[in-house]
Amino acid sequence: MRAVTQSAPGGVETLSVSDLPDPVPGPGEVLVDVAATAVNRADLLQRQGFYPPPPGASEVMGLECSGTIAAVGEGVEVWSVGDEVCALLAGGGYASKVVVPVGQVMPVPQGIDLVTAAALPEVACTVWSNVFMVAGLRPDEVFLVHGGGGGIGTFAIQLAAATGARVFTTAGTEGKRQRCVELGAERAIDYREEDFVEVVRAATDGRGADVVLDNMGAKYLARNVDVLADEGRLVVIGMQGGSKAELNLGALLAKRGAVIATALRSRPLDGKARICASVVEHVWPLVADGSIVPVVSATLPLAEVAEAHRLVESSESVGKVLLTP
C-alpha cells in the first residue's frame, strides 16, 4: 500500500509517501480500501513528536477515513466486502489501506458521497461524545465552542443548533465568523478584539454558557470558568494554549460547575465502539436530512500531504482538509 511516512519528528518537510506492506485484518477487524482521510490538528502534533499513537496503533498518521471494505477478519458478520463505510481510527488513515476494529466502522450517512464522508468520523465522535454524552447539552441551553471555523467548531455549531441550543463561538477572521453564523451560531465573537465572557453574558442576561467546548486549555481556563452559568460544564479537548494554569476552585464551587478533560484517541475499543454506535443512532439522521453539512475547505492528493498540513497549520481553512490516496 501507499502511505505517508516520516523521517523524523519535525516540520512538513519530514513527510513523504512510501510503499508499505498491506495490513491484514485480525479477528474483529476489517480492511478498508481508503477513499479519503482528513488532516486533524492531532496529526500536526504527532508530526512534531508531541502526540504519539497509543500502544498497538499504526505509526502512520490519520484518525479517520472513508472507503470500501476489502476484507473482513474472523468473527466479523456485520460488514461485507464491498460495503462503503467511514471509520474512526487510532492511526493509519494516511494510506491507501487501513485495518479498523469493527466497532469503529460506521455506514456512510445517506446523501453523503464517499470522499466527503472522511470529514465526519473524528468530528462527529468528538462533538457528540463530549458535548452530549459527557456534558449533556440540552435544548434551549447556551453552548459556547471555541475555534468555530475549524473542523470541530463547524460541526459543533451545526449539531448544537440542530438540537435546539443557543450557540456562540469564537473565530479570528471576518470570513470565518460569517461562516459560523451561516452554520447556526447566534453570535461569532472576534477573540482578538472582543471578550467572549462579556459578549456571552450580555447576550444571556448575565447567565453565561451552560456548556463550553474548549480546545485552548490553559490560556482560556480562567475565562472559561468565568463564562460558565450556574451548574455549567466546561469540557477541555485540546491544549493549543498550554497545559498548565491556575484553577479558581472558589469560582467553580460558587457555580456548582464542572471542568472535564477528555481524549478520544486513547479510549479503549469498547468505549469508542459505544461512541460510534451512538453517533450512528443520533447524529447520522441529522446529516442525512441536511441539518448538518460536512464542511470541507480543500481536497488534496496524498502526495501533497505537506501542503495539507501547512493549510491546517495556517488556520486559513474553514472546516476540514481531506487527502485522497
C-alpha positions as CSV (number, residue, x, y, z in Angstrom):
1,M,0.0,0.0,0.0
2,R,0.9,3.6,-0.3
3,A,1.2,5.5,3.0
4,V,2.6,8.7,4.4
5,T,5.8,8.1,6.4
6,Q,8.1,10.4,8.4
7,S,11.8,10.6,8.5
8,A,11.9,12.2,12.0
9,P,9.7,14.4,14.1
10,G,9.6,17.9,12.8
11,G,8.2,20.1,10.0
12,V,6.3,19.2,6.9
13,E,9.5,18.5,5.0
14,T,9.8,15.3,7.1
15,L,6.7,13.8,5.4
16,S,6.8,11.6,2.3
17,V,4.8,8.9,0.6
18,S,6.2,5.4,0.6
19,D,5.3,1.8,-0.1
20,L,4.5,-0.3,3.0
21,P,3.3,-3.9,3.4
22,D,-0.5,-4.3,3.1
23,P,-2.1,-4.7,6.5
24,V,-4.1,-7.8,7.3
25,P,-7.3,-7.7,9.4
26,G,-7.3,-9.8,12.5
27,P,-10.3,-11.2,14.5
28,G,-12.9,-8.5,14.9
29,E,-11.3,-6.2,12.3
30,V,-11.9,-5.1,8.7
31,L,-9.6,-4.0,6.0
32,V,-10.7,-0.8,4.2
33,D,-9.6,0.5,0.8
34,V,-9.3,4.2,1.7
35,A,-11.2,6.7,-0.5
36,A,-10.1,9.7,1.7
37,T,-8.8,10.7,5.1
38,A,-8.7,14.0,6.9
39,V,-6.0,16.2,8.4
40,N,-6.6,16.9,12.1
41,R,-4.6,19.1,14.5
42,A,-3.7,16.0,16.4
43,D,-1.8,14.9,13.2
44,L,0.3,18.1,13.4
45,L,1.2,17.4,17.0
46,Q,2.1,13.8,16.1
47,R,4.3,15.1,13.2
48,Q,6.1,17.3,15.7
49,G,6.7,14.4,18.1
50,F,4.2,15.6,20.8
51,Y,1.3,13.1,20.3
52,P,2.5,9.6,19.7
53,P,-0.1,6.9,18.8
54,P,-1.4,4.7,21.6
55,P,0.2,1.3,22.1
56,G,-0.6,-1.1,19.3
57,A,-1.8,1.6,16.9
58,S,-0.3,2.3,13.5
59,E,2.6,4.7,13.4
60,V,1.0,6.2,10.2
61,M,-1.0,9.4,10.9
62,G,-4.7,9.7,10.2
63,L,-7.6,9.5,12.7
64,E,-10.4,8.9,10.3
65,C,-11.2,7.6,6.8
66,S,-13.8,6.6,4.4
67,G,-13.6,3.8,1.9
68,T,-14.8,0.4,0.8
69,I,-14.3,-2.8,2.8
70,A,-11.8,-5.1,1.1
71,A,-11.6,-7.9,3.6
72,V,-13.1,-8.9,6.9
73,G,-11.4,-10.7,9.8
74,E,-12.6,-13.7,11.8
75,G,-15.9,-13.2,13.6
76,V,-17.0,-10.1,11.6
77,E,-20.6,-10.6,10.5
78,V,-21.9,-7.0,10.4
79,W,-19.9,-5.9,7.3
80,S,-19.2,-7.5,3.9
81,V,-16.6,-6.9,1.2
82,G,-17.8,-4.0,-1.0
83,D,-19.6,-2.1,1.7
84,E,-19.0,1.6,1.7
85,V,-18.1,2.9,5.2
86,C,-16.4,5.6,7.2
87,A,-14.3,4.9,10.3
88,L,-12.8,6.3,13.5
89,L,-9.1,5.4,13.7
90,A,-6.3,5.5,16.3
91,G,-4.0,5.9,13.4
92,G,-3.3,4.7,9.9
93,G,-5.6,6.8,7.8
94,Y,-2.9,8.5,5.7
95,A,-2.7,5.4,3.5
96,S,-4.4,3.5,0.7
97,K,-5.4,0.7,3.1
98,V,-6.1,0.6,6.8
99,V,-7.3,-2.0,9.3
100,V,-10.1,-0.9,11.6
101,P,-11.7,-2.5,14.7
102,V,-15.3,-3.4,13.7
103,G,-16.8,-1.3,16.4
104,Q,-15.3,1.9,14.9
105,V,-16.7,1.3,11.4
106,M,-19.8,3.3,10.6
107,P,-22.1,3.4,7.5
108,V,-21.7,6.5,5.2
109,P,-24.7,8.7,6.1
110,Q,-27.4,8.8,3.4
111,G,-26.8,11.5,0.8
112,I,-23.0,11.9,1.5
113,D,-20.5,11.0,-1.1
114,L,-17.7,8.5,-0.2
115,V,-14.9,11.1,-0.2
116,T,-16.7,13.7,1.8
117,A,-17.6,11.1,4.4
118,A,-14.0,11.1,5.5
119,A,-14.7,14.6,7.1
120,L,-17.2,13.1,9.5
121,P,-16.0,10.4,11.9
122,E,-13.5,12.3,14.1
123,V,-15.5,15.5,14.5
124,A,-18.9,13.7,14.9
125,C,-17.5,11.3,17.6
126,T,-15.6,14.1,19.4
127,V,-18.5,16.5,19.5
128,W,-21.3,14.0,20.2
129,S,-19.3,12.2,23.0
130,N,-18.1,15.4,24.7
131,V,-21.0,17.9,24.3
132,F,-23.9,15.5,24.6
133,M,-22.8,12.2,26.2
134,V,-20.5,13.8,28.8
135,A,-21.7,17.4,29.2
136,G,-25.4,16.6,28.5
137,L,-26.2,19.7,26.4
138,R,-30.0,20.2,26.4
139,P,-32.4,22.1,24.1
140,D,-32.5,25.9,25.0
141,E,-29.2,25.7,26.9
142,V,-26.4,28.1,25.9
143,F,-23.4,26.5,24.2
144,L,-20.0,28.1,23.5
145,V,-17.4,26.5,21.3
146,H,-14.0,27.9,20.7
147,G,-12.4,27.7,17.2
148,G,-15.7,27.9,15.3
149,G,-14.0,27.9,11.9
150,G,-12.2,24.5,12.4
151,G,-13.4,21.0,11.8
152,I,-14.6,20.5,15.4
153,G,-16.1,24.0,15.5
154,T,-18.1,23.9,12.3
155,F,-19.6,20.5,13.2
156,A,-20.3,21.5,16.8
157,I,-22.1,24.7,15.8
158,Q,-24.4,22.7,13.5
159,L,-25.1,19.8,15.9
160,A,-25.8,22.1,18.8
161,A,-28.1,24.3,16.8
162,A,-29.9,21.3,15.3
163,T,-30.7,20.0,18.8
164,G,-32.1,23.3,19.9
165,A,-29.3,25.0,21.8
166,R,-28.3,28.7,21.6
167,V,-24.8,28.7,20.0
168,F,-21.9,31.1,20.5
169,T,-18.5,30.7,19.1
170,T,-15.1,32.4,18.7
171,A,-13.2,32.9,15.4
172,G,-10.3,35.0,14.3
173,T,-11.4,36.4,10.9
174,E,-14.5,38.0,9.5
175,G,-14.9,35.3,6.9
176,K,-14.8,32.6,9.5
177,R,-17.3,34.5,11.7
178,Q,-19.7,34.9,8.8
179,R,-19.5,31.2,8.0
180,C,-20.1,30.3,11.7
181,V,-23.3,32.4,11.7
182,E,-24.4,30.7,8.4
183,L,-23.9,27.4,10.1
184,G,-26.2,28.3,13.0
185,A,-24.2,30.4,15.6
186,E,-26.2,33.1,17.1
187,R,-23.1,35.2,17.6
188,A,-19.5,34.6,16.3
189,I,-17.1,36.5,18.6
190,D,-13.8,38.1,17.4
191,Y,-11.5,36.7,20.0
192,R,-8.8,39.3,19.1
193,E,-10.9,42.3,19.7
194,E,-13.8,41.1,22.0
195,D,-14.0,39.5,25.4
196,F,-16.1,36.3,24.9
197,V,-17.1,36.4,28.6
198,E,-18.6,39.8,28.2
199,V,-20.3,39.0,24.9
200,V,-21.9,35.8,26.1
201,R,-23.0,37.2,29.4
202,A,-24.6,40.3,27.7
203,A,-26.5,38.1,25.3
204,T,-27.8,35.8,28.1
205,D,-28.8,38.5,30.6
206,G,-25.8,37.7,32.7
207,R,-26.4,34.0,32.9
208,G,-23.5,32.7,30.8
209,A,-22.9,29.4,29.0
210,D,-24.2,26.0,30.2
211,V,-21.6,24.1,28.2
212,V,-18.2,25.2,26.9
213,L,-16.2,23.1,24.4
214,D,-12.6,24.3,24.6
215,N,-9.5,23.5,22.5
216,M,-7.2,26.1,24.1
217,G,-6.6,24.6,27.5
218,A,-4.6,26.7,29.9
219,K,-4.8,30.1,28.1
220,Y,-8.6,30.1,28.4
221,L,-9.2,28.2,31.6
222,A,-9.9,31.2,33.9
223,R,-12.2,32.9,31.4
224,N,-14.0,29.7,30.6
225,V,-14.8,29.2,34.2
226,D,-15.9,32.8,34.4
227,V,-18.3,32.4,31.5
228,L,-20.0,29.3,32.9
229,A,-23.6,29.6,34.1
230,D,-24.6,28.0,37.3
231,E,-24.2,24.2,37.0
232,G,-22.2,24.9,33.8
233,R,-19.9,22.3,32.3
234,L,-16.5,23.0,30.7
235,V,-15.1,20.3,28.5
236,V,-11.4,20.7,27.5
237,I,-10.4,18.7,24.5
238,G,-7.2,20.5,23.4
239,M,-4.2,22.3,24.7
240,Q,-3.3,24.8,21.9
241,G,-2.9,27.5,24.6
242,G,-0.9,25.4,27.1
243,S,-1.4,22.6,29.6
244,K,-0.9,24.3,33.0
245,A,-3.0,27.0,34.6
246,E,-4.3,28.0,37.9
247,L,-7.9,27.0,38.6
248,N,-10.1,29.1,40.9
249,L,-11.9,26.4,42.8
250,G,-13.9,29.1,44.7
251,A,-15.4,30.4,41.5
252,L,-16.2,26.8,40.4
253,L,-17.8,25.9,43.7
254,A,-19.9,29.0,43.7
255,K,-21.4,28.0,40.3
256,R,-21.6,24.2,41.2
257,G,-19.7,23.9,37.9
258,A,-17.6,21.1,36.4
259,V,-14.3,21.0,34.5
260,I,-13.9,17.9,32.4
261,A,-10.8,16.9,30.3
262,T,-11.2,14.1,27.7
263,A,-9.3,12.4,24.9
264,L,-10.8,10.2,22.2
265,R,-7.9,8.5,20.6
266,S,-6.6,6.7,23.7
267,R,-10.0,5.4,24.9
268,P,-10.4,1.6,25.0
269,L,-12.0,-0.1,22.0
270,D,-15.3,-0.8,23.7
271,G,-15.6,2.9,24.7
272,K,-15.0,4.1,21.1
273,A,-17.4,1.4,19.8
274,R,-20.2,2.8,22.1
275,I,-19.5,6.3,20.9
276,C,-19.6,5.3,17.2
277,A,-22.9,3.4,17.7
278,S,-24.4,6.4,19.5
279,V,-23.2,8.7,16.6
280,V,-24.9,6.5,14.0
281,E,-28.1,6.4,16.0
282,H,-28.3,10.1,16.9
283,V,-26.1,12.1,14.6
284,W,-26.3,10.4,11.2
285,P,-30.0,11.1,10.8
286,L,-29.2,14.8,11.1
287,V,-26.6,14.6,8.4
288,A,-28.9,12.6,6.2
289,D,-31.7,15.2,6.4
290,G,-29.3,18.1,5.7
291,S,-29.4,19.6,9.2
292,I,-25.7,19.1,9.4
293,V,-23.5,19.5,6.3
294,P,-19.8,18.4,6.2
295,V,-17.6,21.5,5.8
296,V,-14.6,20.7,3.6
297,S,-12.3,23.5,2.5
298,A,-9.9,21.5,0.3
299,T,-9.2,18.0,-1.0
300,L,-5.6,17.2,-1.9
301,P,-3.9,14.0,-3.2
302,L,-1.9,12.1,-0.6
303,A,1.4,13.2,-2.3
304,E,0.6,16.8,-1.2
305,V,0.4,15.9,2.5
306,A,2.9,18.6,3.3
307,E,0.7,21.3,1.7
308,A,-2.3,19.9,3.5
309,H,-0.5,20.2,6.9
310,R,0.6,23.7,6.0
311,L,-3.0,24.7,5.2
312,V,-4.4,23.3,8.5
313,E,-1.4,24.8,10.5
314,S,-2.0,28.2,9.0
315,S,-5.6,28.3,10.3
316,E,-6.7,29.7,6.9
317,S,-9.0,26.8,6.1
318,V,-12.6,26.5,7.2
319,G,-13.7,23.0,8.2
320,K,-11.8,20.0,7.1
321,V,-8.9,19.4,4.7
322,L,-9.1,15.9,3.1
323,L,-6.4,13.7,1.5
324,T,-7.2,11.1,-1.2
325,P,-4.8,8.2,-1.9
